[in-house]
Amino acid sequence: MSVLLSTAYWPGLPYLKAVLDADGVTIEQHEHYGKQTYRNRCSILSANGALRLSIPVKKVSGVKQAVKTVEICYRENWQHQHWKALISAYKNSPYFEFFEDDFKVFYTQPYSHLLDFNTAQLRLILKLLRVQKNIVYSESYVPADLVTADTKDLRALCDSDTAQILPSAPPYHQTFSEKMAFVAGLSCLDALFNMGLGAKEYVLR
């Protein structure tokens, strides 16, 4: 079965599981861009708990934008801020140094559109996990009640905090496990930096 997903910035584990379970992946590019969703934000684990990172986007007043038209704003040096936060959060994790160069490129090179930025990240995650998936963009917007039976519509995964939590998933060792209890609902980066390729088995299990 194929899966229909919204675009996401370093998506959470339920999103990653949906991708790994699917025969094919379609990313919605025609839906209206929603503010304060995981389309342009993610959560990582800092020394003080969950930390939310948000990508600023160019605003078009009075117009509902299709996701494919949303442009990233570079008025603030958010790339430097996000990369600094990731280093601070995961520099002591078991696998950060193995993947560091692959991820750093997203914070040293500009992308004009959010959709392209996020899709490139998803392709990298799958590459690092040694998974091959056919990822395509939607050809048109299809309402949820008209999505075909052979496609699982999971676009809502990007809309809420609760949708970021992988049900019944056991805790794994996190970077700051010695000082705080397990924190769920984080970006898949947390699992990747702490478990490496084992993150794939963890999600599928």
N, C-alpha and C positions, 0 to 999 in steps of 0.2 A: 504494500500500500504506500502511496505517496503522501507527503505531508506538505501543508501550506502554512508558511510562517511569515511573520513580520520580520523586518530587519532588526538586528539587535547589536549593541556595542558589547563585545566580549560577553556573550549570553550566559545565562545560568545553566545549571545542570539539567533541569527538565527540558530546556530547549535543546541541549546537546543530546540528550537521550532520544528526543523526537527525531533528530537528524540521524543518529546512529541506527535507530530502529526502522527507518523508512527506506523504501526501494528507490525513491527519487525525492528531491527537495525543490520546492518552488518558493521563492521569496517574493512576497507581495510588494509590488512597486507602484501600484495605482491607488492604494488606499490613502485617505487623508492623513497627513502627518499629525500625530497627537503629542501634545506637550506633556512633560513630566511622566514619560514612560521609559521603558528600557530600550527604546529605539536609539536613544543617544546617551544613555547612562548605564553604569554598572556599579556593583558594590564589591570592594575588596576588603581584606582584613588587615587593619592597622594595629599598632600597639595599643590603641585606645578603643578598639572594637571595629565594627563595620564602618567603612568609609565609602561614601558615594562619590563617584567621579562622573561629571557631566560634560559632554561635548557641546560647546556653544554653536548655535546655527544662525544663519542669516534669517531675519524675520521679514515677512512680507505682510504688511498690515492690511487687514480687511479681506484677505484672500486665503481660502483653504488650499493648502499646498498638497500636491501628490508627493508621496515619499520620494519618488525618483527625482524630483526637482529640488529637494532640500539641500542647500549648500552649507558647508562648514564655515564658521566664522573664525578668523585668525587675528582679530583685533587684540585679543589677549593671548599670551603665550601659554595656552592651556596644554599644549603638547609637552612642554618642559615640566609643567606642574604635575601632569598625570604620570609621566615617566619617573619623576622624582618620587612620587607617592608609591609607585610600583616597586621601585628599588628599595625604599624604606620598608615596605611591607614584606617583600619576599627575598631580599638579598641573602638571608640566612636559611631559606628553604632548600630542601635537598636537590631540586632540579632547576633552580633559577639560572644558574650559570650555564647549563646545557642549552637553554632556550633563549638566553638573553639577547643574542644578536638577531635572532629571528623576530623578536618583538620590538626591539629598539627602532627598527626601520619605520614603524608606524608613528614614531614620535620625532623623527628627523626629516621625514619627507611629507610634503603637503598633499592632501587629497581634496579635490574640489567638492565632491558630493558625498554625503553621509552614507548613502546606499553602497557606493563603490568601496568606501572605507571599511564598512562593516562586513561586506561580502568577502573582501580580501582577507580579513581576519578569520572568518569562518573557514575559508579554504586553507589557511595556515594551520589552524587547529586540527583539521582533518588530516592534513599532511603529516603533522607531528605525531598524531595518533595512528598513522599508517592505515588510514581509511579512505577508500575511494567512493565518492558519491557524485551523482550528476546533479548539479545545482543550476537551476534556471530561474529567470524572472517571470512573473505572471504576465500574460498577454493583455489582460483586461481585469477590471475589478468584478468579482463575483460575490454577491451577498452570501452570508453564512448558510441561509436556508436553501441556496441553489448550488452549493458545492457538491460535486458528484460523489457517489458512494465509495469510489475507489480512492478518495482523497480525505485525509484527516485534517480538518481545519483547526489549527492551533495558533491562530494569529493573536488570540487573547493572552498568550503566554507573556507578552511584552507589556501588558497593561497594569499589572498589580504586583505588590511585594509578595503576596502569598503564592503566586504562581511561580516564584523563583525557587521554591523549596521542593526538593525531590522527596516525595512521600516514602516513608519507611526506610530511608537510606540511613545506615549506621554512621556514627561519627568516624572521622579519620583524623590522623594527627595533623594539626595545623601549626603554623609557625609560632604562634603565641599560646600553644596549648598549656604551657607551664603556668601561665598567669591568668587564663580565662577559660571558661567552658566553651565547648564547641559552638561555633556560629554557623548556622545554616543560611541558605538563601543568597549565597555569594556568587560571583562570576565563576565560570568554569576554570578561570586562571588559577584560582585558589587550589582546586583539586590537581590541576596540571603541574603546578610548581611544587606541590607537596607529594604527589604520587607518581609523576612522570607518566610513562605509558600505562601504568596501573590505573590511571584515571578512566581509561576506556572500560576496563573490566569492572571497575567500581560502578560506573553509570549503568552498564548493561545488566549488572547483577541486581 
